[in-house]
Amino acid sequence: MNKIAVEFVRFVLEQNPNAADFVAIYDAMSRAACARSFHNLGHEELAMAGISFSLLDTSKLEDLIAQAQKMRMAD
């Protein structure tokens, strides 16, 4: 997985500690992308880093979230 993608998800998880389920994390990620709050990256730039907000293929996003959560626990 792309390092920027994982770091974006980690950033979102840190900014939203109460986001526990996929829907809450997805919403927080979408808000962060709209606000460009992570290194001024929006939806298009994040898509180039491997983050798709398409609800037709959430399995990759779920895997990315799981990887970022594991990395946060290891810190």
Secondary structure as GFF3:
##gff-version 3
##sequence-region A 1 75
A	DSSP	alpha_helix	3	15	.	.	.	ID=ss1
A	DSSP	alpha_helix	22	35	.	.	.	ID=ss2
A	DSSP	alpha_helix	43	48	.	.	.	ID=ss3
A	DSSP	alpha_helix	58	74	.	.	.	ID=ss4
###
